[in-house]
């Protein structure tokens, strides 16, 4: 497959600012062109892809409906690696953010066969009766003697989190390449504006709610960091930011609305996260230990108004009650539901590209996208200059060279990465988890 790179990069910014490194970027048209090679099809709702450490032959695809599917030697296998459909809450086929959402292989998977999943289970006993469901982070093991099958009887629940509503579940699991701990992203509990049932009172009285700014009453609206190699069922890393002080010990960073997809740069360990916005702005964050990313004080770089989410407040704090600076995103763009020039609906975080091909303009670039460019339309892919330490990353849209009109043409559900650093794109043509239009592509 040819590696076709258009030399049509834009050298001007359509902004009131001059085009300096730290100016706020806006996408103004096409940029580089890439091709998407079809790897698998006839899935339902593929939301994530991973490759087990040391594996050269197989890719593991997470289907939201409750199956982990294998692509072995380039062929999608009929028998799932693991079928969890019977453990899931009943999904709405027309639209649902629940389901099988996360997968992470233990760094020593080749020796111990341990892996971890995030799925939406029915509401557990003892949970508030008006809540929606319970998120499970569970450990499984590979079937002894059959590496193409997991042992369904090996499940061990690591963490259970009761969810007030059905949306904003986060759902990504990753082991850091630096410290080898398990990281877990959790949304603010759902609904809208971080208010309502299950959204606690926090320190910021101007906006009712919410879980994003709370660190002591629940784990919602946070990225967690735990040690699954000790403790029952886990232990807390001693350098987690709230160990020995106010705040739940599991929390690594907070102030998120729906951190649906994040990843670690396999080369530097930088944690980059896409946080879905409420009404006006979508954002990409570089996450650091103890950081407060602003929700629901801010939506992106703007003051948020929980009482009227389309009209930002004139002013809001720059720091929280604990003295932490509210960290702005490295990328912010307008949501197309309320802006004619918005780029799309729901940011989908991806990966810093570290593939062997090292394309001109894609090597070291952060690939991300949007679920849809507008109501009823397909998604889009973007590439950003992932410059560590820069507060604002320039980004551009990627044209799809081998697609009609050079558009993605499908709803974007997620990304994946293999052991060579190659990046995959997961799509569907259905708004909800139904049918068999789910596809997996490799960026080429």
One Martini backbone bead per residue (centre of mass of N, CA, C, O) as a GRO file, in nm:
protein
  444
    1UNK     BB    1   0.095   0.037   0.024
    2UNK     BB    2   0.088   0.349  -0.018
    3UNK     BB    3   0.269   0.652   0.084
    4UNK     BB    4   0.059   0.931   0.091
    5UNK     BB    5   0.182   1.268   0.092
    6UNK     BB    6   0.072   1.574   0.125
    7UNK     BB    7   0.196   1.904   0.025
    8UNK     BB    8  -0.063   2.079   0.204
    9UNK     BB    9   0.023   2.254   0.426
   10UNK     BB   10  -0.063   2.483   0.644
   11UNK     BB   11   0.083   2.830   0.700
   12UNK     BB   12  -0.186   2.930   0.826
   13UNK     BB   13  -0.393   3.118   1.054
   14UNK     BB   14  -0.741   3.158   1.141
   15UNK     BB   15  -0.656   3.417   1.333
   16UNK     BB   16  -0.590   3.684   1.545
   17UNK     BB   17  -0.339   3.545   1.560
   18UNK     BB   18  -0.043   3.448   1.527
   19UNK     BB   19   0.163   3.164   1.411
   20UNK     BB   20   0.239   3.030   1.684
   21UNK     BB   21   0.307   2.768   1.884
   22UNK     BB   22   0.083   2.882   2.120
   23UNK     BB   23  -0.147   2.898   1.950
   24UNK     BB   24  -0.466   2.855   1.881
   25UNK     BB   25  -0.596   2.603   1.704
   26UNK     BB   26  -0.732   2.561   1.366
   27UNK     BB   27  -0.916   2.397   1.148
   28UNK     BB   28  -0.904   2.471   0.770
   29UNK     BB   29  -0.848   2.177   0.643
   30UNK     BB   30  -0.656   2.000   0.473
   31UNK     BB   31  -0.381   1.770   0.471
   32UNK     BB   32  -0.287   1.494   0.517
   33UNK     BB   33  -0.259   1.176   0.352
   34UNK     BB   34  -0.421   0.871   0.411
   35UNK     BB   35  -0.460   0.526   0.464
   36UNK     BB   36  -0.711   0.260   0.493
   37UNK     BB   37  -0.682  -0.064   0.614
   38UNK     BB   38  -0.854  -0.345   0.605
   39UNK     BB   39  -0.889  -0.594   0.874
   40UNK     BB   40  -1.204  -0.580   0.974
   41UNK     BB   41  -1.541  -0.721   0.985
   42UNK     BB   42  -1.860  -0.779   1.118
   43UNK     BB   43  -1.907  -0.601   1.346
   44UNK     BB   44  -2.064  -0.399   1.574
   45UNK     BB   45  -1.884  -0.228   1.831
   46UNK     BB   46  -1.579  -0.119   1.801
   47UNK     BB   47  -1.369   0.036   2.074
   48UNK     BB   48  -1.106  -0.161   2.081
   49UNK     BB   49  -0.740  -0.217   2.061
   50UNK     BB   50  -0.501  -0.493   2.110
   51UNK     BB   51  -0.177  -0.618   2.220
   52UNK     BB   52  -0.004  -0.852   2.346
   53UNK     BB   53   0.266  -0.912   2.501
   54UNK     BB   54   0.473  -1.063   2.250
   55UNK     BB   55   0.272  -1.047   2.022
   56UNK     BB   56   0.250  -1.125   1.649
   57UNK     BB   57  -0.054  -1.254   1.550
   58UNK     BB   58  -0.251  -1.085   1.749
   59UNK     BB   59  -0.569  -0.928   1.781
   60UNK     BB   60  -0.773  -0.733   2.012
   61UNK     BB   61  -1.127  -0.692   2.008
   62UNK     BB   62  -1.363  -0.464   2.129
   63UNK     BB   63  -1.699  -0.534   2.188
   64UNK     BB   64  -1.959  -0.371   2.333
   65UNK     BB   65  -2.156  -0.635   2.357
   66UNK     BB   66  -1.921  -0.856   2.499
   67UNK     BB   67  -1.660  -0.897   2.304
   68UNK     BB   68  -1.356  -1.072   2.239
   69UNK     BB   69  -1.177  -1.045   1.946
   70UNK     BB   70  -0.993  -1.222   1.697
   71UNK     BB   71  -0.693  -1.146   1.512
   72UNK     BB   72  -0.550  -1.400   1.308
   73UNK     BB   73  -0.344  -1.367   1.064
   74UNK     BB   74  -0.575  -1.149   0.948
   75UNK     BB   75  -0.821  -1.313   1.094
   76UNK     BB   76  -1.138  -1.335   1.191
   77UNK     BB   77  -1.266  -1.496   1.454
   78UNK     BB   78  -1.548  -1.662   1.554
   79UNK     BB   79  -1.434  -1.713   1.831
   80UNK     BB   80  -1.421  -1.582   2.119
   81UNK     BB   81  -1.206  -1.509   2.368
   82UNK     BB   82  -1.452  -1.342   2.511
   83UNK     BB   83  -1.776  -1.380   2.677
   84UNK     BB   84  -1.990  -1.106   2.838
   85UNK     BB   85  -2.299  -1.072   2.783
   86UNK     BB   86  -2.426  -1.195   3.055
   87UNK     BB   87  -2.286  -0.947   3.239
   88UNK     BB   88  -2.451  -0.733   3.111
   89UNK     BB   89  -2.620  -0.484   3.062
   90UNK     BB   90  -2.884  -0.378   2.896
   91UNK     BB   91  -2.877  -0.268   2.573
   92UNK     BB   92  -2.920   0.002   2.358
   93UNK     BB   93  -2.934  -0.015   2.012
   94UNK     BB   94  -2.958   0.304   1.948
   95UNK     BB   95  -2.805   0.389   2.233
   96UNK     BB   96  -2.480   0.348   2.403
   97UNK     BB   97  -2.217   0.376   2.673
   98UNK     BB   98  -2.226   0.096   2.741
   99UNK     BB   99  -2.027  -0.195   2.828
  100UNK     BB  100  -1.753  -0.302   2.661
  101UNK     BB  101  -1.459  -0.079   2.714
  102UNK     BB  102  -1.204  -0.243   2.848
  103UNK     BB  103  -0.840  -0.323   2.793
  104UNK     BB  104  -0.568  -0.503   2.974
  105UNK     BB  105  -0.246  -0.613   2.971
  106UNK     BB  106  -0.022  -0.752   3.133
  107UNK     BB  107   0.313  -0.711   3.113
  108UNK     BB  108   0.324  -1.047   3.196
  109UNK     BB  109   0.133  -1.221   3.009
  110UNK     BB  110   0.327  -1.440   2.885
  111UNK     BB  111   0.339  -1.572   3.194
  112UNK     BB  112   0.034  -1.513   3.348
  113UNK     BB  113  -0.243  -1.439   3.176
  114UNK     BB  114  -0.320  -1.145   3.252
  115UNK     BB  115  -0.634  -0.956   3.249
  116UNK     BB  116  -0.835  -0.652   3.184
  117UNK     BB  117  -1.171  -0.528   3.245
  118UNK     BB  118  -1.444  -0.312   3.128
  119UNK     BB  119  -1.783  -0.324   3.261
  120UNK     BB  120  -2.143  -0.322   3.240
  121UNK     BB  121  -2.336  -0.384   3.508
  122UNK     BB  122  -2.561  -0.451   3.700
  123UNK     BB  123  -2.696  -0.345   3.971
  124UNK     BB  124  -2.593  -0.375   4.276
  125UNK     BB  125  -2.611  -0.465   4.581
  126UNK     BB  126  -2.648  -0.162   4.780
  127UNK     BB  127  -2.713   0.030   4.584
  128UNK     BB  128  -2.859   0.284   4.472
  129UNK     BB  129  -3.180   0.257   4.345
  130UNK     BB  130  -3.140   0.521   4.135
  131UNK     BB  131  -2.942   0.380   3.981
  132UNK     BB  132  -2.812   0.216   3.688
  133UNK     BB  133  -2.510   0.094   3.742
  134UNK     BB  134  -2.211  -0.125   3.736
  135UNK     BB  135  -1.874  -0.095   3.733
  136UNK     BB  136  -1.630  -0.327   3.609
  137UNK     BB  137  -1.315  -0.436   3.730
  138UNK     BB  138  -1.156  -0.719   3.578
  139UNK     BB  139  -1.009  -1.035   3.615
  140UNK     BB  140  -0.832  -1.249   3.389
  141UNK     BB  141  -0.752  -1.563   3.222
  142UNK     BB  142  -0.594  -1.767   3.044
  143UNK     BB  143  -0.626  -2.054   2.893
  144UNK     BB  144  -0.507  -2.346   2.961
  145UNK     BB  145  -0.363  -2.449   2.650
  146UNK     BB  146  -0.531  -2.176   2.522
  147UNK     BB  147  -0.450  -1.870   2.376
  148UNK     BB  148  -0.754  -1.827   2.227
  149UNK     BB  149  -0.854  -1.839   2.536
  150UNK     BB  150  -1.049  -1.764   2.795
  151UNK     BB  151  -1.128  -1.787   3.143
  152UNK     BB  152  -1.442  -1.734   3.271
  153UNK     BB  153  -1.382  -1.853   3.576
  154UNK     BB  154  -1.141  -1.626   3.653
  155UNK     BB  155  -1.294  -1.412   3.779
  156UNK     BB  156  -1.196  -1.084   3.931
  157UNK     BB  157  -1.295  -0.835   4.125
  158UNK     BB  158  -1.142  -0.522   4.170
  159UNK     BB  159  -1.376  -0.306   4.082
  160UNK     BB  160  -1.668  -0.113   4.199
  161UNK     BB  161  -1.889   0.125   4.025
  162UNK     BB  162  -2.140   0.333   4.080
  163UNK     BB  163  -2.394   0.451   3.844
  164UNK     BB  164  -2.630   0.692   3.793
  165UNK     BB  165  -2.585   0.669   3.485
  166UNK     BB  166  -2.532   0.560   3.141
  167UNK     BB  167  -2.324   0.781   3.111
  168UNK     BB  168  -2.003   0.861   3.145
  169UNK     BB  169  -1.773   0.599   3.178
  170UNK     BB  170  -1.539   0.589   3.013
  171UNK     BB  171  -1.316   0.282   3.012
  172UNK     BB  172  -1.010   0.295   3.032
  173UNK     BB  173  -0.723   0.074   3.003
  174UNK     BB  174  -0.382   0.099   3.145
  175UNK     BB  175  -0.044   0.044   3.129
  176UNK     BB  176   0.231   0.180   3.222
  177UNK     BB  177   0.556   0.200   3.080
  178UNK     BB  178   0.689   0.306   3.351
  179UNK     BB  179   0.524   0.184   3.632
  180UNK     BB  180   0.299  -0.060   3.575
  181UNK     BB  181   0.034   0.057   3.630
  182UNK     BB  182  -0.311   0.084   3.670
  183UNK     BB  183  -0.535   0.259   3.461
  184UNK     BB  184  -0.849   0.453   3.516
  185UNK     BB  185  -1.144   0.567   3.357
  186UNK     BB  186  -1.387   0.813   3.485
  187UNK     BB  187  -1.673   0.948   3.486
  188UNK     BB  188  -1.924   1.171   3.632
  189UNK     BB  189  -2.209   0.974   3.587
  190UNK     BB  190  -2.377   1.172   3.410
  191UNK     BB  191  -2.593   1.322   3.217
  192UNK     BB  192  -2.572   1.673   3.298
  193UNK     BB  193  -2.338   1.913   3.422
  194UNK     BB  194  -2.286   1.758   3.696
  195UNK     BB  195  -2.589   1.682   3.780
  196UNK     BB  196  -2.784   1.527   4.016
  197UNK     BB  197  -2.805   1.217   4.049
  198UNK     BB  198  -2.498   1.137   4.208
  199UNK     BB  199  -2.419   1.447   4.244
  200UNK     BB  200  -2.218   1.610   4.431
  201UNK     BB  201  -2.109   1.829   4.645
  202UNK     BB  202  -1.895   2.103   4.618
  203UNK     BB  203  -1.682   2.391   4.636
  204UNK     BB  204  -1.850   2.506   4.377
  205UNK     BB  205  -2.130   2.705   4.400
  206UNK     BB  206  -2.199   2.815   4.108
  207UNK     BB  207  -2.203   2.500   4.052
  208UNK     BB  208  -2.381   2.247   4.054
  209UNK     BB  209  -2.201   2.034   4.201
  210UNK     BB  210  -1.951   1.773   4.148
  211UNK     BB  211  -1.754   1.498   4.062
  212UNK     BB  212  -1.509   1.641   3.930
  213UNK     BB  213  -1.449   1.814   4.222
  214UNK     BB  214  -1.438   1.544   4.367
  215UNK     BB  215  -1.220   1.339   4.616
  216UNK     BB  216  -1.410   1.188   4.869
  217UNK     BB  217  -1.703   1.045   4.775
  218UNK     BB  218  -1.580   0.964   4.487
  219UNK     BB  219  -1.438   0.838   4.164
  220UNK     BB  220  -1.558   1.031   3.983
  221UNK     BB  221  -1.394   1.214   3.737
  222UNK     BB  222  -1.138   1.010   3.694
  223UNK     BB  223  -0.803   0.899   3.737
  224UNK     BB  224  -0.669   0.592   3.808
  225UNK     BB  225  -0.422   0.424   4.043
  226UNK     BB  226  -0.303   0.084   4.051
  227UNK     BB  227  -0.198  -0.221   4.225
  228UNK     BB  228  -0.213  -0.565   4.095
  229UNK     BB  229   0.050  -0.709   4.259
  230UNK     BB  230  -0.105  -0.621   4.525
  231UNK     BB  231  -0.325  -0.710   4.728
  232UNK     BB  232  -0.692  -0.699   4.833
  233UNK     BB  233  -0.717  -0.657   4.512
  234UNK     BB  234  -0.534  -0.404   4.587
  235UNK     BB  235  -0.304  -0.134   4.569
  236UNK     BB  236  -0.133   0.164   4.666
  237UNK     BB  237   0.057   0.387   4.555
  238UNK     BB  238   0.266   0.583   4.747
  239UNK     BB  239   0.259   0.837   4.515
  240UNK     BB  240  -0.008   0.913   4.536
  241UNK     BB  241  -0.153   1.228   4.580
  242UNK     BB  242  -0.366   1.128   4.842
  243UNK     BB  243  -0.170   1.016   5.026
  244UNK     BB  244  -0.221   1.135   5.352
  245UNK     BB  245  -0.478   1.292   5.241
  246UNK     BB  246  -0.708   1.448   5.097
  247UNK     BB  247  -0.850   1.183   4.944
  248UNK     BB  248  -0.861   0.936   4.730
  249UNK     BB  249  -0.609   0.710   4.671
  250UNK     BB  250  -0.674   0.628   4.362
  251UNK     BB  251  -0.628   0.910   4.270
  252UNK     BB  252  -0.449   1.088   4.005
  253UNK     BB  253  -0.688   1.247   3.855
  254UNK     BB  254  -0.908   1.537   3.782
  255UNK     BB  255  -1.177   1.699   3.616
  256UNK     BB  256  -1.386   1.508   3.455
  257UNK     BB  257  -1.635   1.400   3.236
  258UNK     BB  258  -1.539   1.202   2.960
  259UNK     BB  259  -1.272   0.975   2.961
  260UNK     BB  260  -1.288   0.757   2.719
  261UNK     BB  261  -0.988   0.824   2.586
  262UNK     BB  262  -0.658   0.696   2.642
  263UNK     BB  263  -0.286   0.731   2.646
  264UNK     BB  264   0.041   0.610   2.600
  265UNK     BB  265   0.348   0.692   2.527
  266UNK     BB  266   0.576   0.449   2.447
  267UNK     BB  267   0.835   0.647   2.468
  268UNK     BB  268   0.755   0.866   2.723
  269UNK     BB  269   0.463   0.827   2.896
  270UNK     BB  270   0.258   1.010   2.799
  271UNK     BB  271  -0.062   1.133   2.899
  272UNK     BB  272  -0.341   1.115   2.673
  273UNK     BB  273  -0.668   1.290   2.671
  274UNK     BB  274  -1.013   1.250   2.595
  275UNK     BB  275  -1.267   1.502   2.665
  276UNK     BB  276  -1.590   1.521   2.668
  277UNK     BB  277  -1.821   1.746   2.604
  278UNK     BB  278  -2.120   1.918   2.646
  279UNK     BB  279  -2.174   2.181   2.416
  280UNK     BB  280  -1.898   2.351   2.299
  281UNK     BB  281  -1.636   2.170   2.401
  282UNK     BB  282  -1.337   2.007   2.316
  283UNK     BB  283  -1.072   1.781   2.459
  284UNK     BB  284  -0.711   1.774   2.519
  285UNK     BB  285  -0.500   1.602   2.756
  286UNK     BB  286  -0.229   1.635   2.980
  287UNK     BB  287  -0.152   1.403   3.228
  288UNK     BB  288  -0.100   1.460   3.577
  289UNK     BB  289  -0.017   1.432   3.887
  290UNK     BB  290  -0.288   1.584   4.060
  291UNK     BB  291  -0.462   1.693   3.846
  292UNK     BB  292  -0.684   1.966   3.744
  293UNK     BB  293  -0.932   1.980   3.460
  294UNK     BB  294  -1.214   2.166   3.563
  295UNK     BB  295  -1.451   1.995   3.595
  296UNK     BB  296  -1.737   2.222   3.612
  297UNK     BB  297  -1.588   2.501   3.571
  298UNK     BB  298  -1.493   2.384   3.293
  299UNK     BB  299  -1.494   2.403   2.927
  300UNK     BB  300  -1.211   2.371   2.869
  301UNK     BB  301  -1.117   2.720   2.860
  302UNK     BB  302  -1.408   2.766   2.975
  303UNK     BB  303  -1.652   2.885   3.143
  304UNK     BB  304  -1.902   2.726   3.324
  305UNK     BB  305  -2.274   2.669   3.295
  306UNK     BB  306  -2.504   2.473   3.456
  307UNK     BB  307  -2.772   2.650   3.398
  308UNK     BB  308  -2.625   2.738   3.098
  309UNK     BB  309  -2.438   2.564   2.867
  310UNK     BB  310  -2.442   2.804   2.623
  311UNK     BB  311  -2.349   3.019   2.866
  312UNK     BB  312  -2.087   3.137   2.977
  313UNK     BB  313  -1.917   3.247   3.215
  314UNK     BB  314  -1.727   3.525   3.275
  315UNK     BB  315  -1.619   3.383   3.544
  316UNK     BB  316  -1.346   3.195   3.707
  317UNK     BB  317  -1.143   2.998   3.848
  318UNK     BB  318  -0.784   2.898   3.850
  319UNK     BB  319  -0.837   2.756   4.125
  320UNK     BB  320  -0.866   2.552   4.380
  321UNK     BB  321  -0.918   2.482   4.718
  322UNK     BB  322  -0.610   2.341   4.717
  323UNK     BB  323  -0.429   2.518   4.492
  324UNK     BB  324  -0.488   2.414   4.214
  325UNK     BB  325  -0.433   2.436   3.898
  326UNK     BB  326  -0.619   2.471   3.623
  327UNK     BB  327  -0.599   2.258   3.353
  328UNK     BB  328  -0.551   2.302   3.035
  329UNK     BB  329  -0.574   2.224   2.726
  330UNK     BB  330  -0.392   2.145   2.426
  331UNK     BB  331  -0.688   2.095   2.307
  332UNK     BB  332  -0.939   2.295   2.137
  333UNK     BB  333  -1.286   2.259   2.023
  334UNK     BB  334  -1.568   2.287   1.854
  335UNK     BB  335  -1.894   2.203   1.872
  336UNK     BB  336  -2.131   2.123   1.617
  337UNK     BB  337  -2.408   2.159   1.777
  338UNK     BB  338  -2.335   2.502   1.834
  339UNK     BB  339  -2.140   2.525   1.577
  340UNK     BB  340  -2.082   2.590   1.248
  341UNK     BB  341  -1.746   2.556   1.302
  342UNK     BB  342  -1.748   2.285   1.404
  343UNK     BB  343  -1.583   1.962   1.412
  344UNK     BB  344  -1.769   1.801   1.635
  345UNK     BB  345  -1.873   1.497   1.801
  346UNK     BB  346  -1.687   1.378   2.014
  347UNK     BB  347  -1.405   1.305   2.142
  348UNK     BB  348  -1.128   1.080   2.034
  349UNK     BB  349  -0.884   0.925   2.166
  350UNK     BB  350  -0.546   0.824   2.100
  351UNK     BB  351  -0.218   0.827   1.945
  352UNK     BB  352   0.113   0.817   1.941
  353UNK     BB  353   0.308   0.783   1.669
  354UNK     BB  354   0.537   0.468   1.650
  355UNK     BB  355   0.590   0.361   1.384
  356UNK     BB  356   0.805   0.233   1.144
  357UNK     BB  357   0.745   0.431   0.901
  358UNK     BB  358   0.765   0.729   0.969
  359UNK     BB  359   0.611   0.959   0.870
  360UNK     BB  360   0.576   1.241   0.736
  361UNK     BB  361   0.406   1.401   1.001
  362UNK     BB  362   0.349   1.127   1.200
  363UNK     BB  363   0.590   1.114   1.358
  364UNK     BB  364   0.491   1.189   1.685
  365UNK     BB  365   0.195   1.204   1.639
  366UNK     BB  366  -0.132   1.284   1.736
  367UNK     BB  367  -0.405   1.067   1.719
  368UNK     BB  368  -0.742   1.168   1.643
  369UNK     BB  369  -1.105   1.240   1.702
  370UNK     BB  370  -1.444   1.210   1.581
  371UNK     BB  371  -1.742   1.063   1.581
  372UNK     BB  372  -1.870   1.335   1.454
  373UNK     BB  373  -1.923   1.616   1.238
  374UNK     BB  374  -2.238   1.560   1.268
  375UNK     BB  375  -2.551   1.515   1.234
  376UNK     BB  376  -2.530   1.191   1.090
  377UNK     BB  377  -2.228   1.188   1.055
  378UNK     BB  378  -1.918   1.130   1.015
  379UNK     BB  379  -1.607   1.116   1.099
  380UNK     BB  380  -1.267   1.211   1.215
  381UNK     BB  381  -0.921   1.284   1.152
  382UNK     BB  382  -0.627   1.369   1.352
  383UNK     BB  383  -0.320   1.573   1.379
  384UNK     BB  384  -0.065   1.635   1.628
  385UNK     BB  385   0.167   1.832   1.793
  386UNK     BB  386   0.342   1.644   2.038
  387UNK     BB  387   0.448   1.878   2.262
  388UNK     BB  388   0.614   1.875   2.526
  389UNK     BB  389   0.508   2.162   2.724
  390UNK     BB  390   0.291   2.253   2.543
  391UNK     BB  391  -0.021   2.427   2.564
  392UNK     BB  392  -0.036   2.409   2.233
  393UNK     BB  393  -0.168   2.213   1.970
  394UNK     BB  394  -0.126   2.150   1.661
  395UNK     BB  395  -0.376   2.082   1.400
  396UNK     BB  396  -0.506   1.833   1.159
  397UNK     BB  397  -0.656   1.704   0.899
  398UNK     BB  398  -0.719   1.379   0.767
  399UNK     BB  399  -0.700   1.244   0.472
  400UNK     BB  400  -0.872   0.986   0.286
  401UNK     BB  401  -0.749   0.860   0.004
  402UNK     BB  402  -0.943   0.574  -0.020
  403UNK     BB  403  -1.194   0.772   0.003
  404UNK     BB  404  -1.464   0.929  -0.036
  405UNK     BB  405  -1.380   1.262  -0.023
  406UNK     BB  406  -1.164   1.197   0.203
  407UNK     BB  407  -1.345   1.048   0.411
  408UNK     BB  408  -1.432   0.838   0.654
  409UNK     BB  409  -1.766   0.758   0.667
  410UNK     BB  410  -1.771   0.701   0.986
  411UNK     BB  411  -1.808   0.614   1.294
  412UNK     BB  412  -1.608   0.690   1.571
  413UNK     BB  413  -1.495   0.473   1.845
  414UNK     BB  414  -1.172   0.415   1.802
  415UNK     BB  415  -0.853   0.293   1.907
  416UNK     BB  416  -0.529   0.140   1.828
  417UNK     BB  417  -0.237  -0.070   1.929
  418UNK     BB  418   0.059  -0.212   1.856
  419UNK     BB  419   0.385  -0.336   1.909
  420UNK     BB  420   0.483  -0.129   1.660
  421UNK     BB  421   0.289   0.141   1.671
  422UNK     BB  422   0.043   0.086   1.524
  423UNK     BB  423  -0.260   0.228   1.399
  424UNK     BB  424  -0.612   0.206   1.478
  425UNK     BB  425  -0.949   0.204   1.337
  426UNK     BB  426  -1.285   0.237   1.475
  427UNK     BB  427  -1.607   0.144   1.331
  428UNK     BB  428  -1.941   0.263   1.231
  429UNK     BB  429  -2.293   0.298   1.096
  430UNK     BB  430  -2.404   0.303   1.389
  431UNK     BB  431  -2.516   0.457   1.671
  432UNK     BB  432  -2.557   0.176   1.783
  433UNK     BB  433  -2.541  -0.157   1.926
  434UNK     BB  434  -2.573  -0.278   1.604
  435UNK     BB  435  -2.516  -0.508   1.392
  436UNK     BB  436  -2.237  -0.534   1.109
  437UNK     BB  437  -2.052  -0.242   1.062
  438UNK     BB  438  -1.798  -0.313   1.194
  439UNK     BB  439  -1.458  -0.176   1.183
  440UNK     BB  440  -1.105  -0.232   1.092
  441UNK     BB  441  -0.820  -0.014   1.074
  442UNK     BB  442  -0.516   0.079   0.919
  443UNK     BB  443  -0.277   0.306   0.927
  444UNK     BB  444  -0.104   0.416   0.597
   0.00000   0.00000   0.00000
